Amino acid sequence: MCGFCDVSSLTRRGLLSGAAAASTAATLSRRPVWAQSASLAPNAISPDEALKRLQEGNSRYADNTSTNRDFSVGRVARASAQYPFASILSCADSRLAPELAFDQGLGDLFVVRVAGNFVNEDGLASLEYGAVVLGVPLIVVLGHSNCGAVNATIKVVQEGTTLPGHLPSLINAIRPAVEAAQAKSPADLLKEATVENVRINVKYLMGAKPLVADLVARGKLKVTGAVYDISTGKVVPV
């Protein structure tokens, strides 16, 4: 049975219904009984070790010496459990594939994608699941060069462009980063706004109570930011 099924089952039985909110948060932050076992798990590593793996993987990718080429390896083992060592909050841009950019195999990364790589409620819940249930020790907010979502937000802010459908909700999420970048009068507004967007969302996640903030405070989880350069394949921390 999957972890999500376990959560809903426990809720139906009312095991958490009588607990106060603060008590529930404390219980979850100590890894609930329905979470995967942390003992001897492949992802039971420090946040710094997880970050080092990503950095080394990106170096291989940028140098065109990637080692993960046979994605059939480990299929049977992955059918019963997953042990990702890093969560990536990435833009939905088709030119960016986190597993490739960090030279990792299937099951190594827990990826949440949305145009503009910002945190919304559903994305936060997914990242909480990765950290609390799967034991992921690292979250990376990953922006990228020439981001269309950021560029569209710049046009709305500067020119008053009106976008159709649900696109305004996306623009509103990225607007604070564009306005913060504008205040610096940078030579390249798109580049600066992309970096600001990453920084704003890293800060938000680090203070996201009750789960992520608690894990960060106890040194069990690290949140960091970076920008992927589409033309070179390199990931640069911000």
N, CA, C and O of each residue as an XYZ file, in Angstrom:
952
protein
N       0.857     -1.201      0.000
C       0.000      0.000      0.000
C       0.885      1.240      0.000
O       1.886      1.294      0.714
N       0.512      2.242     -0.807
C       1.342      3.431     -0.929
C       1.220      4.323      0.294
O       0.286      4.199      1.086
N       2.200      5.240      0.432
C       2.200      6.131      1.586
C       0.962      6.996      1.658
O       0.446      7.239      2.749
N       0.460      7.479      0.494
C      -0.736      8.304      0.489
C      -1.940      7.506      0.960
O      -2.799      8.024      1.673
N      -1.998      6.227      0.553
C      -3.107      5.390      1.007
C      -3.060      5.218      2.518
O      -4.097      5.232      3.181
N      -1.863      5.056      3.061
C      -1.719      4.914      4.510
C      -2.245      6.144      5.225
O      -2.945      6.036      6.232
N      -1.904      7.323      4.699
C      -2.327      8.571      5.338
C      -3.841      8.675      5.365
O      -4.427      8.980      6.403
N      -4.486      8.418      4.208
C      -5.941      8.541      4.156
C      -6.606      7.509      5.035
O      -7.646      7.780      5.635
N      -6.012      6.313      5.121
C      -6.580      5.258      5.951
C      -6.552      5.646      7.415
O      -7.529      5.454      8.139
N      -5.431      6.191      7.843
C      -5.330      6.616      9.233
C      -6.323      7.725      9.540
O      -6.901      7.782     10.626
N      -6.511      8.609      8.558
C      -7.456      9.702      8.771
C      -8.866      9.168      8.938
O      -9.614      9.634      9.798
N      -9.231      8.192      8.119
C     -10.563      7.622      8.212
C     -10.793      6.946      9.555
O     -11.903      6.984     10.085
N      -9.774      6.338     10.100
C      -9.920      5.674     11.393
C      -9.906      6.659     12.544
O     -10.160      6.295     13.692
N      -9.604      7.927     12.223
C      -9.689      8.972     13.234
C      -8.534      8.999     14.205
O      -8.670      9.534     15.305
N      -7.367      8.420     13.819
C      -6.264      8.384     14.760
C      -5.683      9.767     15.021
O      -5.070     10.005     16.061
N      -5.882     10.685     14.061
C      -5.335     12.024     14.244
C      -6.425     13.044     14.542
O      -6.125     14.189     14.879
N      -7.685     12.640     14.421
C      -8.765     13.620     14.494
C      -8.875     14.310     15.844
O      -9.315     15.458     15.910
N      -8.489     13.644     16.916
C      -8.662     14.256     18.224
C      -7.466     15.040     18.702
O      -7.518     15.643     19.774
N      -6.377     15.051     17.931
C      -5.159     15.732     18.368
C      -5.240     17.211     18.062
O      -5.846     17.615     17.069
N      -4.640     18.004     18.898
C      -4.557     19.442     18.646
C      -3.572     19.681     17.518
O      -2.717     18.836     17.251
N      -3.681     20.826     16.852
C      -2.834     21.111     15.693
C      -1.355     21.081     16.049
O      -0.548     20.522     15.305
N      -0.997     21.673     17.171
C       0.422     21.709     17.553
C       0.944     20.316     17.834
O       2.074     19.985     17.473
N       0.129     19.502     18.477
C       0.541     18.138     18.787
C       0.716     17.321     17.533
O       1.657     16.535     17.424
N      -0.190     17.503     16.575
C      -0.103     16.791     15.303
C       1.175     17.164     14.577
O       1.873     16.293     14.057
N       1.488     18.457     14.536
C       2.694     18.914     13.852
C       3.936     18.299     14.462
O       4.841     17.866     13.748
N       3.978     18.259     15.796
C       5.147     17.691     16.467
C       5.303     16.216     16.148
O       6.414     15.729     15.942
N       4.181     15.510     16.108
C       4.228     14.087     15.794
C       4.748     13.857     14.391
O       5.602     12.996     14.177
N       4.236     14.629     13.417
C       4.659     14.461     12.041
C       6.128     14.775     11.866
O       6.818     14.088     11.113
N       6.625     15.800     12.545
C       8.014     16.190     12.382
C       8.978     15.148     12.926
O      10.162     15.160     12.587
N       8.475     14.234     13.781
C       9.337     13.171     14.306
C       9.195     11.886     13.487
O       9.570     10.810     13.952
N       8.657     11.997     12.275
C       8.384     10.879     11.381
C       7.301      9.988     11.963
O       7.543      9.277     12.938
N       6.114     10.017     11.380
C       4.985      9.235     11.869
C       5.182      7.752     11.640
O       6.051      7.337     10.874
N       4.371      6.963     12.309
C       4.516      5.516     12.218
C       4.240      5.006     10.817
O       4.696      3.922     10.453
N       3.492      5.776     10.019
C       3.180      5.324      8.665
C       4.216      5.768      7.639
O       4.075      5.479      6.451
N       5.256      6.470      8.088
C       6.324      6.863      7.177
C       7.234      5.669      6.902
O       7.244      4.689      7.647
N       7.991      5.775      5.826
C       8.945      4.720      5.510
C       9.984      4.626      6.623
O      10.319      5.624      7.262
N      10.479      3.437      6.841
C      11.504      3.238      7.858
C      12.767      4.002      7.499
O      13.245      3.940      6.366
N      13.301      4.722      8.479
C      14.510      5.515      8.232
C      15.776      4.697      8.437
O      16.855      5.113      8.018
N      15.655      3.536      9.080
C      16.844      2.742      9.386
C      17.421      2.119      8.127
O      16.731      1.404      7.400
N      18.679      2.394      7.882
C      19.423      1.834      6.762
C      18.811      2.168      5.396
O      19.092      1.488      4.409
N      17.986      3.199      5.337
C      17.402      3.601      4.057
C      18.495      4.186      3.165
O      19.399      4.855      3.665
N      18.430      3.946      1.856
C      19.446      4.484      0.944
C      19.563      6.001      0.977
O      20.621      6.544      0.660
N      18.487      6.694      1.356
C      18.534      8.160      1.410
C      18.773      8.696      2.814
O      18.579      9.885      3.066
N      19.186      7.838      3.716
C      19.490      8.274      5.085
C      20.893      8.885      5.119
O      21.823      8.331      5.705
N      21.007     10.048      4.470
C      22.281     10.757      4.400
C      22.063     12.184      4.873
O      20.925     12.627      5.033
N      23.153     12.899      5.094
C      23.038     14.278      5.559
C      22.624     15.194      4.411
O      22.845     14.866      3.246
N      22.027     16.338      4.731
C      21.693     17.307      3.680
C      22.909     17.706      2.851
O      22.804     17.879      1.637
N      24.063     17.853      3.502
C      25.270     18.250      2.777
C      25.730     17.165      1.817
O      26.206     17.467      0.722
N      25.594     15.908      2.216
C      25.964     14.805      1.329
C      25.022     14.756      0.136
O      25.451     14.490     -0.987
N      23.744     15.010      0.375
C      22.772     15.034     -0.715
C      23.117     16.139     -1.720
O      23.055     15.935     -2.932
N      23.479     17.301     -1.195
C      23.845     18.421     -2.061
C      25.101     18.089     -2.862
O      25.197     18.431     -4.040
N      26.047     17.436     -2.234
C      27.286     17.050     -2.923
C      26.985     16.100     -4.077
O      27.583     16.218     -5.146
N      26.076     15.172     -3.873
C      25.702     14.237     -4.943
C      25.113     14.979     -6.137
O      25.411     14.658     -7.288
N      24.276     15.970     -5.854
C      23.696     16.745     -6.937
C      24.760     17.534     -7.688
O      24.751     17.581     -8.918
N      25.668     18.147     -6.957
C      26.728     18.939     -7.577
C      27.612     18.070     -8.459
O      27.956     18.459     -9.575
N      27.978     16.905     -7.965
C      28.815     15.997     -8.746
C      28.073     15.499     -9.984
O      28.653     15.371    -11.062
N      26.785     15.221     -9.812
C      25.993     14.765    -10.947
C      25.856     15.828    -12.018
O      25.926     15.524    -13.209
N      25.661     17.085    -11.603
C      25.545     18.147    -12.584
C      26.864     18.370    -13.321
O      26.871     18.684    -14.512
N      27.969     18.208    -12.615
C      29.275     18.344    -13.273
C      29.431     17.299    -14.372
O      29.937     17.592    -15.455
N      28.988     16.072    -14.078
C      29.061     15.015    -15.096
C      28.162     15.350    -16.285
O      28.554     15.175    -17.439
N      26.958     15.831    -15.992
C      26.021     16.163    -17.064
C      26.563     17.285    -17.950
O      26.528     17.186    -19.177
N      27.060     18.344    -17.326
C      27.584     19.480    -18.084
C      28.793     19.087    -18.923
O      29.038     19.658    -19.986
N      29.551     18.095    -18.428
C      30.742     17.613    -19.163
C      30.408     16.495    -20.144
O      31.297     15.946    -20.794
N      29.126     16.160    -20.248
C      28.666     15.091    -21.136
C      29.274     13.734    -20.786
O      29.600     12.937    -21.666
N      29.422     13.488    -19.476
C      29.950     12.200    -19.018
C      28.963     11.525    -18.063
O      29.369     10.842    -17.123
N      27.675     11.719    -18.309
C      26.644     11.158    -17.445
C      26.774      9.644    -17.332
O      27.112      8.964    -18.301
N      26.503      9.129    -16.141
C      26.611      7.686    -15.899
C      25.271      6.986    -15.924
O      25.216      5.768    -16.097
N      24.169      7.741    -15.753
C      22.839      7.129    -15.741
C      22.280      7.072    -17.159
O      21.713      8.043    -17.658
N      22.447      5.933    -17.786
C      21.996      5.760    -19.165
C      21.005      4.614    -19.323
O      20.162      4.642    -20.219
N      21.100      3.603    -18.455
C      20.198      2.460    -18.515
C      19.119      2.623    -17.448
O      19.337      2.283    -16.285
N      17.958      3.143    -17.840
C      16.907      3.443    -16.866
C      16.049      2.226    -16.516
O      15.081      2.340    -15.765
N      16.402      1.078    -17.054
C      15.684     -0.141    -16.671
C      16.253     -0.739    -15.385
O      15.603     -1.559    -14.737
N      17.465     -0.328    -15.019
C      18.104     -0.849    -13.816
C      17.291     -0.471    -12.574
O      16.946      0.695    -12.382
N      16.996     -1.444    -11.753
C      16.303     -1.191    -10.497
C      14.797     -1.102    -10.580
O      14.158     -0.718     -9.600
N      14.201     -1.443    -11.717
C      12.752     -1.328    -11.851
C      12.010     -2.177    -10.826
O      11.057     -1.708    -10.203
N      12.437     -3.406    -10.649
C      11.760     -4.306     -9.725
C      11.843     -3.774     -8.301
O      10.849     -3.795     -7.575
N      13.021     -3.295     -7.891
C      13.199     -2.767     -6.537
C      12.355     -1.520     -6.319
O      11.811     -1.315     -5.233
N      12.245     -0.689     -7.346
C      11.482      0.558     -7.212
C       9.983      0.319     -7.122
O       9.239      1.205     -6.702
N       9.539     -0.855     -7.506
C       8.107     -1.147     -7.466
C       7.572     -1.213     -6.046
O       6.379     -1.007     -5.826
N       8.432     -1.495     -5.084
C       7.979     -1.664     -3.708
C       8.242     -0.462     -2.814
O       7.598     -0.329     -1.773
N       9.172      0.422     -3.184
C       9.493      1.572     -2.326
C      10.288      2.597     -3.108
O      10.838      2.305     -4.170
N      10.339      3.813     -2.562
C      11.173      4.859     -3.154
C      11.962      5.552     -2.065
O      11.459      5.777     -0.964
N      13.215      5.893     -2.383
C      14.088      6.542     -1.414
C      14.830      7.713     -2.064
O      16.058      7.683     -2.144
N      14.130      8.725     -2.523
C      14.792      9.875     -3.129
C      15.637     10.618     -2.094
O      15.244     10.739     -0.934
N      16.787     11.108     -2.518
C      17.670     11.806     -1.574
C      17.568     13.322     -1.699
O      18.165     14.049     -0.905
N      16.817     13.805     -2.687
C      16.636     15.256     -2.836
C      15.297     15.537     -3.485
O      14.857     14.808     -4.374
N      14.647     16.611     -3.027
C      13.431     17.106     -3.665
C      13.805     18.331     -4.488
O      14.570     19.182     -4.035
N      13.264     18.415     -5.691
C      13.551     19.533     -6.576
C      12.261     20.260     -6.902
O      11.345     19.673     -7.478
N      12.178     21.537     -6.539
C      11.064     22.375     -6.963
C      11.514     23.058     -8.244
O      12.293     24.010     -8.206
N      11.027     22.573     -9.373
C      11.533     22.992    -10.669
C      10.462     23.670    -11.504
O       9.267     23.473    -11.282
N      10.898     24.471    -12.466
C       9.995     25.024    -13.454
C       9.529     23.886    -14.371
O      10.219     22.878    -14.523
N       8.359     24.060    -14.973
C       7.818     23.050    -15.875
C       8.415     23.128    -17.279
O       8.038     22.346    -18.151
N       9.327     24.047    -17.505
C       9.940     24.241    -18.820
C      10.460     22.915    -19.391
O      11.165     22.173    -18.707
N      10.107     22.627    -20.641
C      10.473     21.350    -21.254
C      11.963     21.203    -21.508
O      12.441     20.100    -21.777
N      12.698     22.295    -21.427
C      14.144     22.232    -21.671
C      14.941     21.858    -20.428
O      16.165     21.737    -20.474
N      14.240     21.678    -19.329
C      14.891     21.326    -18.067
C      14.325     20.020    -17.532
O      13.129     19.917    -17.257
N      15.190     19.024    -17.386
C      14.795     17.736    -16.806
C      15.727     17.463    -15.627
O      16.879     17.085    -15.838
N      15.256     17.646    -14.390
C      16.129     17.515    -13.223
C      16.915     16.215    -13.153
O      18.097     16.226    -12.810
N      16.266     15.082    -13.478
C      16.994     13.800    -13.416
C      18.196     13.799    -14.358
O      19.247     13.248    -14.029
N      18.041     14.413    -15.522
C      19.164     14.488    -16.461
C      20.189     15.525    -16.007
O      21.392     15.262    -16.015
N      19.706     16.704    -15.611
C      20.607     17.797    -15.226
C      21.502     17.432    -14.056
O      22.618     17.939    -13.947
N      21.020     16.549    -13.171
C      21.813     16.137    -12.013
C      22.347     14.709    -12.158
O      22.908     14.149    -11.217
N      22.167     14.129    -13.345
C      22.653     12.776    -13.633
C      22.248     11.791    -12.545
O      23.089     11.134    -11.932
N      20.955     11.706    -12.321
C      20.422     10.788    -11.317
C      19.459      9.811    -11.970
O      18.867     10.102    -13.009
N      19.312      8.653    -11.349
C      18.420      7.640    -11.875
C      17.005      7.824    -11.379
O      16.741      8.664    -10.519
N      16.098      7.036    -11.922
C      14.716      7.068    -11.457
C      14.665      6.642     -9.999
O      15.313      5.676     -9.596
N      13.879      7.380     -9.210
C      13.787      7.078     -7.788
C      14.742      7.876     -6.929
O      14.645      7.841     -5.703
N      15.672      8.602     -7.553
C      16.652      9.376     -6.784
C      16.149     10.764     -6.412
O      16.545     11.313     -5.384
N      15.283     11.331     -7.236
C      14.801     12.690     -7.016
C      13.276     12.718     -6.901
O      12.568     12.013     -7.620
N      12.793     13.549     -5.979
C      11.352     13.761     -5.788
C      11.069     15.142     -6.366
O      11.383     16.155     -5.742
N      10.474     15.184     -7.562
C      10.390     16.429     -8.319
C       8.975     17.005     -8.318
O       8.003     16.318     -8.631
N       8.888     18.286     -7.958
C       7.642     19.049     -8.011
C       7.838     20.140     -9.058
O       8.777     20.930     -8.958
N       6.959     20.190    -10.064
C       7.165     21.139    -11.158
C       5.949     22.041    -11.351
O       4.804     21.590    -11.327
N       6.232     23.314    -11.542
C       5.200     24.297    -11.870
C       5.892     25.439    -12.613
O       7.006     25.825    -12.261
N       5.241     25.973    -13.628
C       5.832     27.069    -14.387
C       6.201     28.214    -13.445
O       5.340     28.759    -12.754
N       7.480     28.572    -13.421
C       7.946     29.643    -12.547
C       8.514     29.153    -11.226
O       8.923     29.962    -10.394
N       8.545     27.829    -11.017
C       9.143     27.209     -9.803
C       8.873     27.992     -8.508
O       9.797     28.372     -7.790
N       7.594     28.218     -8.235
C       7.209     28.874     -6.983
C       6.425     27.888     -6.120
O       5.924     26.878     -6.613
N       6.327     28.190     -4.840
C       5.634     27.313     -3.902
C       4.171     27.708     -3.797
O       3.850     28.844     -3.447
N       3.282     26.764     -4.103
C       1.867     26.953     -3.795
C       1.477     25.889     -2.774
O       2.325     25.108     -2.342
N       0.217     25.849     -2.389
C      -0.204     24.951     -1.317
C       0.010     23.488     -1.682
O       0.495     22.705     -0.866
N      -0.351     23.121     -2.903
C      -0.182     21.735     -3.326
C       1.294     21.353     -3.402
O       1.685     20.252     -3.017
N       2.102     22.279     -3.904
C       3.532     22.009     -3.990
C       4.157     21.848     -2.623
O       5.006     20.981     -2.418
N       3.734     22.691     -1.677
C       4.252     22.592     -0.316
C       3.872     21.248      0.296
O       4.696     20.599      0.940
N       2.632     20.836      0.095
C       2.197     19.545      0.630
C       3.031     18.407      0.043
O       3.385     17.462      0.749
N       3.337     18.499     -1.232
C       4.166     17.466     -1.869
C       5.564     17.442     -1.271
O       6.109     16.371     -1.003
N       6.144     18.616     -1.061
C       7.480     18.688     -0.475
C       7.478     18.205      0.974
O       8.443     17.594      1.434
N       6.383     18.487      1.692
C       6.247     17.970      3.054
C       6.208     16.444      3.031
O       6.839     15.788      3.861
N       5.477     15.893      2.093
C       5.401     14.438      1.962
C       6.789     13.855      1.721
O       7.167     12.854      2.330
N       7.544     14.494      0.826
C       8.894     14.010      0.552
C       9.778     14.027      1.780
O      10.525     13.082      2.036
N       9.689     15.108      2.539
C      10.558     15.256      3.711
C      10.130     14.371      4.868
O      10.964     13.713      5.491
N       8.829     14.350      5.163
C       8.341     13.654      6.354
C       8.151     12.158      6.127
O       8.546     11.343      6.960
N       7.550     11.805      5.005
C       7.233     10.397      4.755
C       8.389      9.650      4.096
O       8.710      8.526      4.482
N       9.015     10.285      3.092
C      10.078      9.610      2.357
C      11.459      9.850      2.941
O      12.416      9.173      2.566
N      11.574     10.810      3.860
C      12.859     11.064      4.504
C      13.858     11.828      3.663
O      15.065     11.692      3.866
N      13.381     12.630      2.721
C      14.280     13.421      1.871
C      14.992     14.484      2.708
O      14.324     15.250      3.403
N      16.338     14.558      2.664
C      17.068     15.514      3.502
C      17.373     16.868      2.847
O      17.949     17.749      3.485
N      16.986     17.034      1.572
C      17.363     18.256      0.857
C      16.260     18.690     -0.093
O      15.686     17.871     -0.810
N      15.966     20.000     -0.091
C      15.058     20.589     -1.070
C      15.818     21.655     -1.849
O      16.456     22.527     -1.259
N      15.746     21.582     -3.175
C      16.390     22.580     -4.026
C      15.322     23.291     -4.849
O      14.573     22.656     -5.591
N      15.257     24.608     -4.712
C      14.401     25.425     -5.574
C      15.241     25.749     -6.806
O      16.254     26.442     -6.713
N      14.810     25.240     -7.963
C      15.632     25.329     -9.170
C      14.979     26.196    -10.243
O      14.011     25.791    -10.887
N      15.531     27.399    -10.423
C      15.108     28.246    -11.520
C      15.951     27.946    -12.744
O      16.804     27.060    -12.708
N      15.723     28.672    -13.825
C      16.543     28.436    -15.023
C      16.611     29.689    -15.875
O      15.779     30.587    -15.748
N      17.597     29.740    -16.734
C      17.792     30.888    -17.613
C      16.640     31.005    -18.610
O      16.011     30.011    -18.972
N      16.379     32.230    -19.042
C      15.347     32.507    -20.045
C      13.989     31.903    -19.683
O      13.320     31.307    -20.527
N      13.597     32.061    -18.442
C      12.333     31.499    -17.972
C      11.144     32.266    -18.560
O      11.011     33.470    -18.342
N      10.292     31.574    -19.298
C       9.155     32.213    -19.928
C       8.150     32.756    -18.932
O       7.540     33.798    -19.171
N       7.970     32.059    -17.813
C       7.014     32.507    -16.800
C       7.475     33.805    -16.153
O       6.676     34.713    -15.926
N       8.768     33.886    -15.858
C       9.313     35.121    -15.273
C       9.255     36.258    -16.293
O       8.916     37.391    -15.953
N       9.587     35.946    -17.536
C       9.570     36.970    -18.579
C       8.155     37.497    -18.808
O       7.969     38.694    -19.028
N       7.168     36.623    -18.759
C       5.777     37.048    -18.924
C       5.357     37.964    -17.781
O       4.611     38.924    -17.978
N       5.846     37.654    -16.592
C       5.525     38.489    -15.433
C       6.142     39.875    -15.576
O       5.528     40.875    -15.204
N       7.336     39.931    -16.107
C       7.990     41.219    -16.344
C       7.152     42.067    -17.298
O       6.978     43.265    -17.073
N       6.638     41.456    -18.353
C       5.835     42.198    -19.325
C       4.537     42.707    -18.703
O       4.079     43.808    -19.011
N       3.951     41.897    -17.830
C       2.730     42.333    -17.155
C       3.023     43.514    -16.243
O       2.275     44.491    -16.224
N       4.108     43.422    -15.490
C       4.471     44.480    -14.551
C       4.846     45.770    -15.284
O       4.443     46.860    -14.877
N       5.612     45.643    -16.361
C       6.105     46.825    -17.059
C       5.103     47.416    -18.052
O       5.018     48.633    -18.212
N       4.349     46.541    -18.714
C       3.502     47.002    -19.809
C       2.002     46.877    -19.528
O       1.174     47.313    -20.328
N       1.664     46.283    -18.393
C       0.254     46.112    -18.070
C      -0.445     45.096    -18.956
O      -1.659     45.164    -19.147
N       0.316     44.156    -19.494
C      -0.252     43.127    -20.358
C      -1.299     42.305    -19.612
O      -1.103     41.963    -18.446
N      -2.396     41.991    -20.271
C      -3.440     41.154    -19.676
C      -3.374     39.759    -20.274
O      -3.428     39.600    -21.493
N      -3.257     38.753    -19.426
C      -3.140     37.377    -19.897
C      -4.458     36.629    -19.702
O      -5.216     36.939    -18.783
N      -4.732     35.654    -20.552
C      -6.014     34.935    -20.506
C      -6.027     33.790    -19.491
O      -4.999     33.435    -18.915
N      -7.213     33.229    -19.290
C      -7.358     32.026    -18.483
C      -6.886     32.195    -17.053
O      -7.148     33.207    -16.403
N      -6.174     31.165    -16.575
C      -5.676     31.156    -15.206
C      -4.241     31.675    -15.100
O      -3.640     31.619    -14.027
N      -3.697     32.170    -16.189
C      -2.319     32.665    -16.172
C      -2.097     33.800    -15.172
O      -1.004     33.888    -14.612
N      -3.077     34.673    -14.918
C      -2.851     35.731    -13.931
C      -2.464     35.213    -12.548
O      -1.721     35.883    -11.831
N      -2.950     34.035    -12.158
C      -2.588     33.497    -10.849
C      -1.109     33.137    -10.803
O      -0.455     33.285     -9.771
N      -0.595     32.669    -11.921
C       0.836     32.373    -12.011
C       1.650     33.669    -11.932
O       2.658     33.743    -11.229
N       1.191     34.684    -12.665
C       1.870     35.983    -12.663
C       1.907     36.579    -11.260
O       2.931     37.124    -10.846
N       0.814     36.482    -10.533
C       0.749     37.044     -9.185
C       1.722     36.368     -8.239
O       2.226     36.996     -7.308
N       1.989     35.094     -8.471
C       2.928     34.376     -7.620
C       4.372     34.817     -7.867
O       5.198     34.801     -6.953
N       4.667     35.208     -9.097
C       6.041     35.595     -9.457
C       6.274     37.097     -9.345
O       7.420     37.541     -9.276
N       5.217     37.871     -9.327
C       5.314     39.337     -9.301
C       6.248     39.883     -8.210
O       7.045     40.775     -8.501
N       6.182     39.380     -6.960
C       7.076     39.929     -5.925
C       8.554     39.846     -6.305
O       9.332     40.737     -5.964
N       8.945     38.786     -7.006
C      10.343     38.638     -7.417
C      10.709     39.668     -8.471
O      11.800     40.237     -8.428
N       9.823     39.911     -9.404
C      10.082     40.902    -10.448
C      10.186     42.301     -9.855
O      11.067     43.075    -10.227
N       9.295     42.619     -8.942
C       9.321     43.942     -8.318
C      10.565     44.137     -7.462
O      11.127     45.232     -7.420
N      10.998     43.077     -6.780
C      12.225     43.160     -5.981
C      13.437     43.347     -6.881
O      14.358     44.090     -6.543
N      13.436     42.671     -8.025
C      14.548     42.808     -8.969
C      14.558     44.204     -9.592
O      15.621     44.802     -9.755
N      13.395     44.718     -9.936
C      13.289     46.058    -10.520
C      13.893     47.114     -9.612
O      14.530     48.056    -10.083
N      13.696     46.958     -8.323
C      14.179     47.942     -7.353
C      15.699     48.053     -7.368
O      16.255     49.053     -6.914
N      16.371     47.030     -7.887
C      17.837     47.042     -7.954
C      18.364     47.643     -9.254
O      19.570     47.827     -9.415
N      17.455     47.947    -10.181
C      17.825     48.484    -11.498
C      18.948     47.674    -12.146
O      19.982     48.239    -12.503
N      18.766     46.380    -12.301
C      19.831     45.529    -12.844
C      20.009     45.702    -14.352
O      19.099     46.170    -15.036
N      21.164     45.329    -14.862
C      21.410     45.392    -16.299
C      20.558     44.358    -17.030
O      20.122     44.588    -18.158
N      20.326     43.226    -16.386
C      19.528     42.144    -16.972
C      18.387     41.820    -16.006
O      18.564     41.046    -15.066
N      17.226     42.414    -16.242
C      16.101     42.252    -15.327
C      15.618     40.806    -15.273
O      15.289     40.310    -14.195
N      15.570     40.130    -16.400
C      15.109     38.741    -16.425
C      16.003     37.854    -15.573
O      15.510     37.034    -14.798
N      17.296     38.012    -15.711
C      18.240     37.211    -14.937
C      18.098     37.495    -13.441
O      18.077     36.570    -12.629
N      18.001     38.770    -13.085
C      17.906     39.151    -11.674
C      16.571     38.700    -11.079
O      16.521     38.248     -9.935
N      15.501     38.821    -11.847
C      14.193     38.400    -11.357
C      14.137     36.888    -11.164
O      13.476     36.398    -10.248
N      14.825     36.158    -12.020
C      14.889     34.691    -11.888
C      15.567     34.307    -10.588
O      15.113     33.406     -9.883
N      16.656     34.992    -10.272
C      17.384     34.730     -9.026
C      16.534     35.130     -7.822
O      16.466     34.396     -6.836
N      15.894     36.282     -7.903
C      15.045     36.741     -6.797
C      13.900     35.755     -6.548
O      13.535     35.492     -5.402
N      13.349     35.225     -7.610
C      12.254     34.270     -7.482
C      12.707     33.019     -6.736
O      11.968     32.481     -5.911
N      13.908     32.563     -7.025
C      14.461     31.414     -6.306
C      14.659     31.759     -4.832
O      14.273     30.990     -3.952
N      15.250     32.897     -4.573
C      15.538     33.290     -3.185
C      14.260     33.452     -2.364
O      14.206     33.028     -1.210
N      13.245     34.056     -2.945
C      11.982     34.257     -2.232
C      11.360     32.927     -1.845
O      10.839     32.779     -0.740
N      11.412     31.964     -2.748
C      10.796     30.677     -2.464
C      11.628     29.812     -1.523
O      11.077     28.998     -0.782
N      12.930     29.978     -1.545
C      13.773     29.310     -0.552
C      13.437     29.834      0.842
O      13.265     29.062      1.785
N      13.348     31.154      0.955
C      13.021     31.773      2.242
C      11.651     31.315      2.731
O      11.469     31.026      3.914
N      10.698     31.252      1.818
C       9.354     30.823      2.196
C       9.368     29.389      2.730
O       8.758     29.097      3.758
N      10.060     28.509      2.033
C      10.104     27.111      2.460
C      10.797     26.950      3.807
O      10.358     26.156      4.639
N      11.855     27.681      4.025
C      12.584     27.568      5.284
C      11.714     27.964      6.480
O      11.944     27.502      7.597
N      10.733     28.805      6.246
C       9.840     29.223      7.324
C       8.473     28.575      7.266
O       7.568     28.974      7.998
N       8.306     27.573      6.398
C       7.001     26.941      6.211
C       6.658     26.019      7.378
O       7.168     24.903      7.476
N       5.793     26.500      8.250
C       5.392     25.728      9.429
C       4.166     24.879      9.098
O       3.392     25.250      8.216
N       3.969     23.752      9.779
C       4.788     23.306     10.914
C       5.902     22.338     10.546
O       6.807     22.116     11.351
N       5.861     21.760      9.359
C       6.737     20.630      9.075
C       8.131     21.008      8.571
O       9.134     20.660      9.193
N       8.189     21.720      7.446
C       9.490     22.019      6.841
C      10.343     22.872      7.773
O      11.523     22.580      7.970
N       9.765     23.914      8.342
C      10.520     24.795      9.230
C      11.099     24.033     10.422
O      12.224     24.293     10.848
N      10.329     23.099     10.950
C      10.793     22.321     12.101
C      11.969     21.431     11.723
O      12.950     21.349     12.462
N      11.876     20.771     10.586
C      12.966     19.898     10.133
C      14.230     20.698      9.838
O      15.339     20.249     10.127
N      14.057     21.883      9.264
C      15.206     22.758      8.994
C      15.859     23.185     10.300
O      17.084     23.164     10.422
N      15.043     23.572     11.275
C      15.561     24.033     12.566
C      16.349     22.933     13.274
O      17.305     23.221     13.994
N      15.961     21.691     13.076
C      16.630     20.574     13.740
C      17.762     19.989     12.918
O      18.360     18.985     13.308
N      18.065     20.610     11.776
C      19.178     20.157     10.964
C      18.918     18.879     10.191
O      19.852     18.265      9.675
N      17.655     18.471     10.105
C      17.301     17.255      9.384
C      17.058     17.514      7.901
O      17.051     16.591      7.087
N      16.860     18.776      7.570
C      16.513     19.153      6.207
C      17.185     20.471      5.849
O      17.240     21.394      6.661
N      17.692     20.544      4.632
C      18.272     21.790      4.131
C      17.464     22.244      2.914
O      17.043     21.434      2.088
N      17.257     23.569      2.827
C      16.594     24.159      1.668
C      17.574     25.115      1.017
O      18.116     25.996      1.684
N      17.806     24.956     -0.263
C      18.752     25.811     -0.963
C      18.219     26.135     -2.351
O      17.240     25.538     -2.801
N      18.861     27.077     -3.024
C      18.389     27.498     -4.338
C      19.491     27.487     -5.376
O      20.672     27.586     -5.043
N      19.101     27.367     -6.633
C      20.064     27.345     -7.725
C      19.369     27.720     -9.028
O      18.141     27.716     -9.113
N      20.163     28.040    -10.032
C      19.641     28.370    -11.354
C      20.358     27.517    -12.399
O      21.585     27.429    -12.415
N      19.574     26.901    -13.260
C      20.096     26.048    -14.330
C      20.262     26.880    -15.593
O      19.336     27.571    -16.016
N      21.444     26.811    -16.191
C      21.703     27.522    -17.449
C      21.405     26.582    -18.605
O      22.095     25.579    -18.789
N      20.389     26.902    -19.377
C      19.963     26.015    -20.456
C      21.064     25.800    -21.495
O      21.205     24.696    -22.021
N      21.832     26.819    -21.792
C      22.836     26.721    -22.859
C      24.061     25.901    -22.460
O      24.685     25.271    -23.315
N      24.411     25.899    -21.184
C      25.607     25.164    -20.744
C      25.302     23.888    -19.979
O      26.143     22.993    -19.902
N      24.095     23.799    -19.410
C      23.744     22.638    -18.610
C      24.226     22.740    -17.171
O      24.026     21.818    -16.381
N      24.855     23.852    -16.829
C      25.409     24.000    -15.483
C      24.382     24.585    -14.512
O      23.583     25.450    -14.870
N      24.426     24.092    -13.288
C      23.575     24.591    -12.210
C      24.424     25.431    -11.270
O      25.438     24.967    -10.749
N      24.002     26.668    -11.058
C      24.767     27.604    -10.236
C      23.980     27.942     -8.978
O      22.823     28.350     -9.081
N      24.567     27.786     -7.795
C      23.845     28.142     -6.552
C      23.591     29.628     -6.467
O      24.374     30.426     -6.982
N      22.490     30.012     -5.813
C      22.185     31.434     -5.613
C      21.869     31.687     -4.150
O      21.585     32.822     -3.768
